[in-house]
């Protein structure tokens, strides 16, 4: 294969049919792969009439044209589906080894339809594709399942769900390579609804570049850039992603106790610096990645595992008022083993803590109760007691107890670790997120805090819409190639375009890539409009819009969404209600979706 | 006034916080780096801040004030971050 394998594996679990479809080359050029290809296929396969947990929903696993090419960070892959948490389009991506290995089986994508009669696993090897009985694995945890199926780092890779996915927990993740996750939006529950426990892959094919000399040159140049940047060669390897904990806290944008405050007095105890000083055992890298940001850690009780990443440390830390790093780290391990999204889990527990403190929920749960984390997480995965409410995610739980306004969500997806009142652009990213409140689809931490590529005033609103749009488009194309966004801290889109050209033998420029990003973002928007979402969904929780921050560097600020939103729609070529205009669809070759346009 | 250090700067300084004095941010940072070449090299590139180093004054990036020439008062809180990334 040269970039694209040209094949889509199509499995219907209801009748056991296994087909191979040709990848439409024009579609591949327009959407590349990963998140873009997933969105394009989902548009055709899953309409508004489909319930997310019904057999009619599909799971679409996609790789990109650079996946498995050995270009730096070319290990990532994507899953697309309709979310049971948000009812929006969902994309989630993950690193590790599985994506590379799946690509080596000779497919660009895997579509899983229907529902198996009994627990099933899919195995894809050089010998062929088979559906196997997985009854003996049903009920087992992620770690048990991964081990039982013979995970072997570079040869045989396991993707599976844990008890949370089996029990249709709306914040369940799909896990791969034991501790990597397709975390957000409840894709694990969709997999559970299909009675699909695992997908095991063993590949033998190679993604060989069309222009080997140019590819080698790009490997060399990209390697130089990653090495020269102190961000990718020092900061991430030395302290991991949680090194941003202190700076986000310092500026007064670290959501604390369910976003009631924006600074946490225990931030340093749960930061990347403290992780490195106290529990870090060693670093680990995903396949073909020189950055090595993964933390392998060991708590004082002797438990070992991956993480926590920044968002997870925040979710079980500041969001829950907990500064016990051991407890946070073990909560992270437990989520990985049971197959749960750490951000949504921690955010939802924080919401429950506030409900309990306000006596809306009868429980001894309180902010700071680190001792309760393991029981709450386990109960969520098995839907026991209060865990059955937590399993519905923050919004549905808060609504049940009569206080939906205490849910810190956008489109029912739990917000990550930035308070929009202290980062106005990040607020716009959350409000307009196609999968809900998400930092991965246009994170403004770079320009608003770290001066990447240059500093802009985090409290300003005018002019933010254009920057947010460009960041969103950039994230969408990186998710479609599929590269790691950390590589983009040192390597510009122009280099990605040159590598893509070398791999596929077809010319792509940086402008081409940015247009792919805009195309993907716009198609996701159209998908949500077709589902019935409107401008009214592009907003933030009332607390962030109307309650000024009480103390610290963001004191007095609220999130100013309406003026930014107006500017945002105009910048994107959408009408005042956020509906893309027909002209924009033609410009982006999205005429097939014209029914939804203005 | 108090200066807080983060990331690898702590190891270079041997402490996470220091008390320093000075009328401007430049004076304060220069005092902190006096007799510590490793720390100075990590913070300064010649006479400007090294690439990706961020200095916050009361939670606001010094670049949005007068940079190294920003005038300080004794109650100001300074935080110095080496190149960091994540999220």
Boltz contact constraints between the chains, C-beta under 6 A:
constraints:
  - contact:
      token1: [A, 230]
      token2: [B, 52]
      max_distance: 6.0
  - contact:
      token1: [A, 230]
      token2: [B, 83]
      max_distance: 6.0
  - contact:
      token1: [A, 231]
      token2: [B, 83]
      max_distance: 6.0
  - contact:
      token1: [A, 231]
      token2: [B, 85]
      max_distance: 6.0
  - contact:
      token1: [A, 235]
      token2: [B, 83]
      max_distance: 6.0
  - contact:
      token1: [A, 235]
      token2: [B, 84]
      max_distance: 6.0
  - contact:
      token1: [A, 235]
      token2: [B, 85]
      max_distance: 6.0
  - contact:
      token1: [A, 236]
      token2: [B, 85]
      max_distance: 6.0
  - contact:
      token1: [A, 239]
      token2: [B, 7]
      max_distance: 6.0
  - contact:
      token1: [A, 241]
      token2: [B, 86]
      max_distance: 6.0
  - contact:
      token1: [A, 243]
      token2: [B, 7]
      max_distance: 6.0
  - contact:
      token1: [A, 243]
      token2: [B, 84]
      max_distance: 6.0
  - contact:
      token1: [A, 243]
      token2: [B, 86]
      max_distance: 6.0
  - contact:
      token1: [A, 244]
      token2: [B, 84]
      max_distance: 6.0
  - contact:
      token1: [A, 244]
      token2: [B, 86]
      max_distance: 6.0
  - contact:
      token1: [A, 244]
      token2: [B, 87]
      max_distance: 6.0
  - contact:
      token1: [A, 246]
      token2: [B, 6]
      max_distance: 6.0
  - contact:
      token1: [A, 247]
      token2: [B, 81]
      max_distance: 6.0
  - contact:
      token1: [A, 250]
      token2: [B, 56]
      max_distance: 6.0
  - contact:
      token1: [A, 250]
      token2: [B, 59]
      max_distance: 6.0
  - contact:
      token1: [A, 250]
      token2: [B, 79]
      max_distance: 6.0
  - contact:
      token1: [A, 251]
      token2: [B, 59]
      max_distance: 6.0
  - contact:
      token1: [A, 252]
      token2: [B, 59]
      max_distance: 6.0
  - contact:
      token1: [A, 310]
      token2: [B, 86]
      max_distance: 6.0
  - contact:
      token1: [A, 310]
      token2: [B, 87]
      max_distance: 6.0
  - contact:
      token1: [A, 443]
      token2: [B, 87]
      max_distance: 6.0
  - contact:
      token1: [A, 445]
      token2: [B, 87]
      max_distance: 6.0
  - contact:
      token1: [A, 455]
      token2: [B, 61]
      max_distance: 6.0
  - contact:
      token1: [A, 455]
      token2: [B, 63]
      max_distance: 6.0
  - contact:
      token1: [A, 489]
      token2: [B, 85]
      max_distance: 6.0
  - contact:
      token1: [A, 553]
      token2: [B, 59]
      max_distance: 6.0
